[in-house]
Amino acid sequence: MLASTASYEITWEKLPDDFVLDNEPVDNINQPSLAAALTESLQVASKLLPNALTTTNYGICATVNQKIVVKAPDWAYIPSIRVSREEIKRSYTPQLQGDIPVIVMEFLSDTEGGEYSSKPTYPPGKWFFYEQVLKVPNYAIFEPDAGELEVYQLDDFQRYQLQNPDANNRYWIAEMRLFLGIWQGTRENRTGYWLRWWDDNGNLLLWGSERAERLAAQLRAAGIEPEI
């Protein structure tokens, strides 16, 4: 499949089996936990459709001017894939294998990761790749230590524009019909800032442990001691 933007030719091709992927470990111990928390609440709330795909530090590919580009956002949500999960075990190519991600996220760490890089030359920066190549409609950059979140959305000119949060300090992700915001608390022995989802009625999407705790409290209120 073929598309073009400005002077860039973009094709959607499967990653060759002999392509060497970057196997560097994540550079922040909190990244896997932050990503897992985002996915779990979607699963618990039945907001994760059977063909949807969430990725964590996993290669998303495109070919720009006949050169393969692979970026691995810290978290991404793809509404639907059109191939078996076995076919995308190593990487995922939008358009060819399924939908464009509707949101990608980067979690800032102490090292310079280039989350704001709009460098168009090979290899292109993350910002350029998400905005101009993939055209992901939502790009979130989260600084977990300070609890600072920036959400950018594509405007009518296909450029990212920084969004203002609503009165609850949350951002509406229209493609998911969910709000994204910051929550402070403890999960899996980590106390700090987390990214959470809220539905369109303002209800927090719970993690499994939270739902279990709520159910136990309801049982106790009804005079029933829950089994442990």
C-alpha positions as CSV (number, residue, x, y, z in Angstrom):
1,M,0.0,0.0,0.0
2,L,1.3,3.5,-0.9
3,A,0.8,7.0,0.3
4,S,2.7,10.2,0.2
5,T,3.2,13.4,2.3
6,A,5.1,16.4,0.9
7,S,8.2,14.9,-0.8
8,Y,8.1,11.7,1.3
9,E,7.0,8.4,-0.2
10,I,5.4,6.2,2.4
11,T,4.7,2.6,1.9
12,W,3.3,0.0,4.3
13,E,5.3,-3.2,4.1
14,K,5.8,-6.1,6.4
15,L,9.0,-6.0,8.3
16,P,11.5,-8.5,6.8
17,D,12.1,-11.5,8.9
18,D,15.9,-10.8,9.0
19,F,15.5,-7.2,10.1
20,V,17.4,-6.6,13.3
21,L,15.2,-4.9,15.9
22,D,16.6,-2.7,18.6
23,N,16.7,-4.9,21.7
24,E,17.8,-2.2,24.2
25,P,16.0,-2.4,27.5
26,V,13.5,0.3,28.6
27,D,15.3,3.2,30.3
28,N,12.9,3.7,33.2
29,I,11.8,1.0,35.7
30,N,8.3,2.6,35.8
31,Q,7.5,2.4,32.1
32,P,6.2,-1.3,32.1
33,S,4.0,-0.6,35.1
34,L,2.6,2.6,33.7
35,A,1.8,0.8,30.4
36,A,0.3,-2.3,32.0
37,A,-2.0,-0.1,34.2
38,L,-3.4,1.6,31.1
39,T,-4.2,-1.7,29.4
40,E,-5.6,-3.5,32.5
41,S,-8.3,-0.9,33.2
42,L,-9.5,-1.2,29.6
43,Q,-9.7,-4.9,29.9
44,V,-11.5,-4.8,33.2
45,A,-14.1,-2.4,31.9
46,S,-14.6,-4.4,28.7
47,K,-13.3,-1.5,26.6
48,L,-10.7,-3.7,24.8
49,L,-12.3,-5.2,21.8
50,P,-11.2,-8.7,20.6
51,N,-9.3,-7.3,17.6
52,A,-7.8,-4.3,19.4
53,L,-4.1,-4.2,20.2
54,T,-2.2,-2.4,22.9
55,T,1.6,-2.2,22.6
56,T,4.4,-1.5,25.0
57,N,7.9,-0.7,23.6
58,Y,6.9,-2.7,20.5
59,G,7.9,-1.8,16.9
60,I,5.4,0.1,14.7
61,C,6.7,0.3,11.2
62,A,6.5,2.2,8.0
63,T,8.8,2.5,5.0
64,V,9.8,6.1,4.2
65,N,11.5,6.8,0.9
66,Q,12.3,3.0,0.6
67,K,13.9,2.9,4.1
68,I,12.3,1.0,6.9
69,V,11.5,3.1,10.0
70,V,10.6,1.5,13.3
71,K,9.5,3.3,16.4
72,A,8.5,1.7,19.7
73,P,6.2,4.0,21.7
74,D,5.9,3.3,25.4
75,W,2.2,2.6,24.9
76,A,-0.1,2.6,21.9
77,Y,-3.7,1.7,21.2
78,I,-4.7,0.2,17.9
79,P,-8.5,-0.3,17.5
80,S,-8.4,-3.3,15.1
81,I,-5.9,-5.6,13.5
82,R,-6.7,-7.6,10.4
83,V,-4.2,-10.4,10.8
84,S,-3.5,-13.0,13.4
85,R,-1.5,-12.1,16.4
86,E,1.1,-14.6,15.3
87,E,1.8,-12.5,12.2
88,I,2.6,-9.4,14.3
89,K,4.7,-11.1,16.9
90,R,7.8,-9.0,16.1
91,S,6.3,-5.8,14.8
92,Y,3.2,-4.1,13.4
93,T,2.7,-2.3,10.1
94,P,-0.4,0.0,10.0
95,Q,-2.6,0.1,7.0
96,L,-1.2,-3.3,5.8
97,Q,-2.0,-5.3,9.0
98,G,-4.7,-3.1,10.6
99,D,-5.6,0.4,11.8
100,I,-3.4,3.3,12.5
101,P,-2.9,3.7,16.2
102,V,-5.4,6.2,17.6
103,I,-3.0,7.3,20.4
104,V,0.7,6.8,21.1
105,M,2.3,7.7,24.4
106,E,5.9,8.3,25.5
107,F,6.9,8.3,29.2
108,L,9.8,10.7,29.8
109,S,12.8,9.5,31.7
110,D,16.1,10.9,32.8
111,T,17.6,10.2,29.3
112,E,17.0,12.2,26.2
113,G,14.6,10.1,24.2
114,G,13.8,12.5,21.4
115,E,10.0,12.6,22.1
116,Y,9.9,16.1,20.6
117,S,12.1,15.4,17.6
118,S,10.6,16.6,14.3
119,K,13.7,15.6,12.3
120,P,12.5,14.6,8.9
121,T,15.7,13.0,7.6
122,Y,16.5,9.3,8.1
123,P,16.0,8.1,10.7
124,P,13.2,10.5,11.4
125,G,12.4,11.8,14.9
126,K,9.5,10.4,16.9
127,W,7.4,13.5,16.6
128,F,7.8,13.6,12.8
129,F,7.1,9.8,12.5
130,Y,3.9,9.9,14.6
131,E,2.6,13.2,13.1
132,Q,3.7,13.1,9.4
133,V,4.2,9.4,8.6
134,L,1.7,7.5,10.8
135,K,-0.6,10.5,11.3
136,V,-1.6,9.3,14.8
137,P,-4.5,11.5,15.9
138,N,-3.4,11.7,19.6
139,Y,0.1,11.9,21.0
140,A,0.6,12.0,24.8
141,I,3.9,12.8,26.6
142,F,3.9,12.0,30.3
143,E,6.5,12.9,32.9
144,P,5.7,10.5,35.7
145,D,7.9,11.9,38.4
146,A,6.3,15.4,38.2
147,G,2.9,14.2,37.1
148,E,2.9,16.4,34.0
149,L,0.9,15.4,30.9
150,E,0.9,16.9,27.5
151,V,-1.7,15.8,24.9
152,Y,-1.3,16.8,21.3
153,Q,-4.0,16.3,18.6
154,L,-3.8,16.6,14.8
155,D,-5.5,19.7,13.5
156,D,-7.1,20.3,10.1
157,F,-3.6,20.9,8.7
158,Q,-2.3,17.5,10.0
159,R,-0.1,19.2,12.6
160,Y,0.0,18.4,16.3
161,Q,-1.5,21.1,18.5
162,L,-1.2,21.1,22.3
163,Q,-4.6,20.6,23.9
164,N,-6.0,22.2,27.0
165,P,-7.5,19.9,29.7
166,D,-11.1,20.2,30.7
167,A,-12.3,21.4,34.1
168,N,-11.4,18.0,35.6
169,N,-7.8,18.3,34.2
170,R,-8.6,15.5,31.7
171,Y,-8.3,15.1,27.9
172,W,-11.0,13.7,25.7
173,I,-9.8,11.0,23.3
174,A,-12.6,11.0,20.9
175,E,-11.6,7.8,19.0
176,M,-11.8,5.8,22.3
177,R,-14.7,7.7,23.8
178,L,-12.6,8.0,27.0
179,F,-11.0,10.8,29.0
180,L,-7.3,10.5,29.8
181,G,-5.9,12.1,32.9
182,I,-3.5,11.9,35.9
183,W,-4.2,10.0,39.1
184,Q,-2.1,9.9,42.2
185,G,-1.9,6.8,44.4
186,T,-0.4,3.4,44.9
187,R,-0.4,0.3,42.7
188,E,2.1,-2.6,42.7
189,N,4.2,-1.0,45.4
190,R,4.7,2.1,43.4
191,T,3.3,5.4,44.9
192,G,3.2,8.3,42.5
193,Y,1.4,9.6,39.4
194,W,-0.3,7.3,37.0
195,L,-2.3,7.8,33.8
196,R,-5.9,6.7,34.1
197,W,-9.0,6.5,31.9
198,W,-12.5,7.9,32.7
199,D,-15.6,7.2,30.7
200,D,-17.8,9.8,29.1
201,N,-19.8,10.0,32.4
202,G,-16.7,10.8,34.4
203,N,-16.5,7.3,36.0
204,L,-13.0,6.1,36.6
205,L,-12.1,2.8,34.9
206,L,-11.0,0.6,37.7
207,W,-8.1,-1.8,37.9
208,G,-8.8,-5.4,38.8
209,S,-7.7,-4.9,42.4
210,E,-9.9,-1.9,42.8
211,R,-12.9,-3.7,41.5
212,A,-12.3,-6.6,43.9
213,E,-11.9,-4.1,46.8
214,R,-15.2,-2.4,45.9
215,L,-17.0,-5.7,45.6
216,A,-15.7,-6.8,49.0
217,A,-16.9,-3.5,50.6
218,Q,-20.4,-4.0,49.0
219,L,-20.6,-7.5,50.4
220,R,-19.6,-6.3,53.9
221,A,-22.1,-3.6,53.7
222,A,-24.7,-6.2,53.0
223,G,-23.6,-8.3,56.0
224,I,-21.6,-10.8,54.0
225,E,-18.0,-11.5,54.8
226,P,-16.2,-12.1,51.5
227,E,-14.0,-15.1,51.1
228,I,-10.3,-14.4,50.9
